[in-house]
Amino acid sequence: MSELALHAARQLWLDCGFHALPLHRLELPGTEAALPSSFAIAAAAQASIGACGLAAAEFFSLRGGEPQTVSVEARHAAVEFRSEHYLRVDGGLPADPWDKIAGIYRSGDGRWVRIHTNFPHHCQGVLDLLACEYDKAAVAEAMARWNAFEFEDAAAKRGLVATALRSFDEWDAHPQGIAVAAQPVVSITRIGDAPPRALGGAERPLQGIRTLDLTRIIAGPVTGRTLAAHGADVLHITSPHLPTIPTLDIDTGRGKRNAQLDLTQETGRSALRGLLADSHVFIQGYRPGGLAGLGFSPEDAARLRPGIVYVSLCAYGHTGPWAGRRGFDSLTQTASGFNLAEGQAAGSDAPRAFPAQALDHGAGYLAALGAIAALHRQQREGGSWHVQVSLAKTGHWLRGLGRVDGAMDLPVPTLDDVRPWLEESDSGFGRLLAVRHAALMGLTPARWERPAMPLDSRAPAWTG
């Protein structure tokens, strides 16, 4: 049994306001390092997935179900933190989500800068700022003419995603690092009054919990996928005008309905208000304040649907000078010290990324934990609730779990290595081979009842 993972899960559990007694029903077997990282990624995966599973089990009990054990094996949990790497469609690899110039480059002052160009408009914006061609060598040459921090700020002013490499000490002294350190790992705040919403008994923990999922890429979609694994009715809403990454859409789309709405138009906003009126959970992954101008801030949602659980995910935290900056897992790793620390642990002068998008996946499971914890509070106390999670604070939490010795030379698990934790299913894209959910529930097995489908495959409605 992993004592580190159990300690981490216990702290998450108590911080979310739960009583300690149910923790004896959580089992986290396996202690070996599972990935080539100097950080406790497997323990973080076990703790976040396990605490979320236990919260679902306790919600099942709240609805009249029997208490049950929850078990999360270390290697399975670590593999689920890399789920997109093991996805196969009709036996083949899906399209590589990484753009050819995305990555980390030396700047003219000898530092490093990471750029994220997986969306076409971000890619073109970086090329325009660098005034260079769409070629890795050309980008390297152009970046060598920039100061790292000046490029980081210039990119942010244009709404692009790029960060300079920092050490832990530099991040800890940065105003945003200071702001992140002061934030809770999972913030759960009451934002309005409402009576407890009537929920009957159910065969699965979250059966009948209608969840709007307005997220893209990994963290937010993992939140919705996790709630769906425990029986929630998840309606994933995307825009016909915003880019996505198809490989990730397939992996995180299991268990969901998929529909599209254009929120820049009143017809789209009106349709979303109608869906919200019948929702229990609203998940969004836009920058802080990004939906407020469209009428869907946490306070707006609480007025439109008293008793709502509103979940917000962002990159750099919800307060501080970078709160409004766009960001992704790889950028957050770079800015907050992890890439430098991993390189040093490997004995290299070059930065090194995690072997998983651990901040994305971790934030996704922590947000799901927060959502279920808020549902508990809504049932017991009433009220509308706002759950806040960020990639940067997830990283701060992971860092606090300490370092792992002797793991940097481990091989990254191959498809054959992880076959015990894979499952096959039909989908709107072909026959899928994908990682199944790592939380083993004693009475209500986690599963996805709906297949992964294209983003515009359903009408924006709760039925049909």
N, C-alpha and C positions, 0 to 999 in steps of 0.2 A: 504494500500500500504506500502511496506517495504522501509522506508527511507534509512536504512543501505544498503540494496541490491541495491537501485537506485543509491546511492552515489558510491558504489563499481563498479557498471556497468558503470557509467559515467566516472570514473577514468580509467578503462580498455579501454573504447571506445576512450577517448582522447589520452591516451598513445599509442594507435595503430595508431594514426595519422588521425582519422576521424574528420569531422566537427561536432560540438555539435548539430546542428539543428535537425537531425533525432531522437535524444534522446526522443523527445516528443511522438514518436510512440511506445516507449517501456513501457509496463505495467508489474509491478511485485507485484501482489496482495498477501496478506497474510503476517502476521508478527509473528505468533506464532512459538515458538520453535518446531521443528518437530522430533528431535532425542535427545537421552540422551547424550548430550555433553555440556561442558562449552564453546565451541567455536561456532562461527556463521556459522555452516556448511550449513544450509538452505539458508542463505543470500549469501554465496559463490556460492552455486549451482545455485540460481536464477541469480546472477550477471553474472556468466560465461556462462551459457546456454543462458540467455537473450541477452547478448552482441553478442554472436555468432549468434543467430537467427537474430538479427537486422542487423549484417554485411551481412548475407545471403540475407535479404530483400533489403538492399541497393545495393547489387551486382545485384539483379534482376532488380532494377530500372536502374542501369548503363547499363543493357542490353536492356533497352526499356520498362520494365515492370512498372506497376503502384506502387506507394508507398503503403505500407501496415503496419498495426500494428502487434506487436509481444507481446504476453503475456505469462508469466511463473509464475505459482502458486507455492508458497513456499513449500508446502508439496509434491507436485508432483516432484519438482526439487530435494528435499532431497531424495525422494524415488528413483529417477533415479541415484543418487550417490550410491545407494545400489542395482543396478539393478540385479547383479548376484545372490543376495540372494533370489530373487523372481522368478527366472527362474524355470519352470516346463516343463518336457518332457513327453508327453502322460499321464499327470496327476501326475507324480511322480517326486521325487527329483533327480536331476542329482548327479553324484559322488561328494563327498566332496573334494574340491581342496587342503585342508590343510593336510600336512603330520603329522603323529602321534607324532613326536618329535619336530615339529616346535613350537616356543614360546619363553618365557622369563624365565631366570634362574638366581638364585643367584650365584655370583662368590665368590671366596675365600676372597676377600677384602671387602665383604659386599655390593658391588654394584650389578647391574643387567646387564645381557647380553641377547640380543635377537638373536636367530638364525633362518634362513629361509632355510628350507630343502625340499621345495615342488618340486624341480627338483632332480632326482636321483643322479646326479654327485655332487650337492651341499650337499645332505644328506650324501653320502659316504665320501666326503671330510671332513665334520665336525666330523663324527665318527672316521675317521683316525686321525684327529688332536687331538681329545679328548682321543683316544685309548680306546674306550668303545663300548658296544653292542648297537644294535638298540632298545633302550628301554628308556622311559622317565626318570625312576628312575636312570638308569645307566648314562644318560647324566647329570642329576642333580648332581650326586655324582662326576663325572669327572669335571664338571664346577667349583665345589667348590674348586678345586685345582689350579684354574687359577686366576690371576689378570685380571680384566675386560678389561682394555685398552690393556694389553699385548695379550689377546686372540683376541681382535678386530684387532690388527695389524697383528698377526700371520695368522688369517683367510684371511685378505685382501691380504697378500703376496701369498697366495695359490689360489687367485681368488675366494674365498668363500664369502658368504654374512652373516655378523654378525656385530652387533654394540653394544657398551656399552650405557647404559642409561645415559643421561645427563639432566641437568636442562637447562632452557632457558639462564640463566647467563653463564653457562659453554659453551653452544653452541655459544652464541654471542661472547665469548672470543676465541673460537677455530678458527684457520686460515681458515678452510672451512666455518664456520659460517660467518666470516668477509667477505670472498669472495662472498658468496651468498647474503649477505645484500646489496652489491654494484651492483648487477646485476639487470636489469629490469625484471619485471614479464613476459613480452613477448618481446623478442628481435627480431627486424625485420631489417635486414641489407642488403643493396644492394651488391651483390658479382659479378656482371658482367653486361655488356651492351647487350641489345637486344631491338628490336622494340616491341611495344605492339602487342600481339598475337590476331589475328582476332577471334572474338567471335560474333556469330549472336544472334538474339533474341531467347528466350527460354520460355517454359511453366513453368519451375522450376528454382530457382536461380542458381544452379550449374550444370544444365543439360549440358552434353558434356564435363565437366571438368574431364579429365582422371587422376586418382590418384593412384599411386603405394603406397601400405601400407606394409612396411617391419617391422612389429612390432609384439610383443607378449604380453600376459598377459592382462593388463587393459588400461594403459594410452594411448599408441599409438593406439591400436585397437579402443578405444573410439573416438579418433580423426577421424579415417577413418569412423566409424559408423555414426558420426555426419555429416560429409560431405556427406555421402550417404543419410542421412535423408533429405538433401536439394537438392538431385538430382544428386550428383556427381557419375561418373562411377568409382567405387573403385575396384581395383584388389589387393587382399591380397596375398602377396608372402611369403611363409615360406620355411624353409629348411627341407628336409626329415631326417636330422640328429640331429636337435635341439629339445629338449623337449618342450612341451606346456602343457597347462592345459585345457582339453576338455570342462569343464563346461564354462570357460571363452570364449573359442573359439566359442561356440554356442551363448552365449549372445551377444558378440561383433561382431559376423559374419553376423548379419542381414544386408542386403543391399549390400553385397559384392560378387564378384567372388573370388574363392579360388584356388590357384595353388601353385606348389612347384618348386623351383629351387635350385640346389646345387651350391652355389657361390664359393666353393673351386675348382670347375672345370671350365675350360675355356668355355665349352659349356653352362654352367649356366650363367656365366658372359656375354657372348655374347648375350644370350637371354634377359637378363635384360637390356643390352645396347639398344637392339632393342625396348623393351617396353618403356624405358626412352625417346627414340627419339620421341615418340608420346604422351608424358605425359605433364600434366600441373603442377601436384603436386607430390612430392616424400616425403614420411614420413618414418623416420627410428628411432628406439629406442635403438640402440646399444650404447655402451660406446663412449664418444668423441674420434674420430679417429678410431673407430672400423671398419668402412667400407673403410677407406682411403687406406689400403693395398690391397683392392680388386678392387680399381679403381672407387669408388663411393663416394668420399668426396664431400662436397658442391661445391667446385671449379671444380672437375671432372664433376659433373652433369651439371654445368652451361656451361662447354665447349661442352659436349655432347648434351645438349638441352638448347640453349640460350632462356631465358625467363622462366626457371623453377622456381617454388617455392619449396624450399627444407626445410623440417621441421625436426628438431632434438629434440628429447626428451632424457633426462638422469635423473639420480637419484639425484646427489649432486651438480649440476651446471656445467657449461662448462669451468670454470676457478677455480683455487685453487688446493691445494694438494690432494684433494679427487676427482677431476674431472674424473679421470680414474677408480674410484671404481665402482664395481657392486652394485646395490641396488634395493630395492623394497619399496613400500609404508610403510609397517610395520616397516622396518628398519629405514627409514628416520624419521618417527614419533618418534622412540626411540632415535635416535641420536640427534635430534634437539629440544628436550624438551617437546614434546606434551604428551608423555605417563606419565611422572612424573606430569605434570600439571593437567592432567585429573584425575589421582589417588588422588592428593591433593584436587581437587574440589569435589571428591566423599567422602572425609574424610577417605581415606585409605592410608596406608603406602606402599601398593603395586602399581606398575604402572598399568595404564589402557589405553587400545587402544581406538581409535575412534570407534563409532558404524558403520562406513563406511570406505572404502578405499578412503577417501576424497582427499588425495593428488594425487592419481592416477586419479580419475575421474576429479578432478579440473584441473590437468595438461592436461588431454585429451581435455577438452572443451576449455581451454586457447590456446592450440596448434591449434585447429580448428579455433578459432577466429583469431589467428595470420596468419594462412594459407589464410583465406578469405581476411583479411586486405592486405596481400601481393599480392593477386590476384587483388584487387582494384588498388594497386600501379602499378602493371604490366600493367594494362589496361590504366592507366592515364599517366604513366611516361615511360613505358617500363622497361627493366632491368631484371636481374635474382636476386632472393631474398632468403635470409636464415633466417628462423624463429627458434628461440631457446627457449625452455621451460624446466624447471626442476621440479622434485618433491619437492626439498628443497626450491626453491624460491616460489613455489605454497604454501608451508607451511608458509613461511615468510609472504606472502600476506594474507593468512587466519588468521594468528596470529594478523596481523595489523587491522583486522576488529573488534577486541575486544572480550570480553567474554560475555556469556549469563548466567544470573542468574536464578536459580531455575529449570534448565532443567535436571540435572543429574539423577533424579528419574523417568523421563519419560520412558514409556515402548518402546522397539524397535518395530516399526510397524510390524504387522503380515501380512500374505498373505491376510487375509480377510480385514484388514485395508486398504490395498492398491489397492483393486480390481477396484476402479474407474479409475485407471491409467494403468490397464493391457489390453493387447490385445492378441488375439490368431492368430496363423498363422501356415501354413504347413512349413515343413523344411526337410532337408535330414536326420534328426534324429528322426522325429516323429512330433506330434502336439505340438507346443510350446505355453506356456503362459508366457508372458514377459512384462516388463515395456515399454510402448510406449514413444516416445520422448516428453519432457515437453514443448518445445517451440510451442505455438499455433500461427500459421501464418495466417494473415487475408485473404490472397489470394492464397498462395501456401502451403497447409498443408504439414507438415513434415511427411514423411512416408518412409518405406523401400520397394522398388519394388522387390528386390531379396530375396529369403529365405536363412536362414542360412544353409550352406552345409559343408560337410567334407573338410578338408584342401587340399586334392588332387583331388577335384571333377572336376576341369576344367583344360584345357590346358593353359599354360602361354601366353595368347593372348588377345587382346582387343575385338575381335569378336568371335562368335561361342559359 
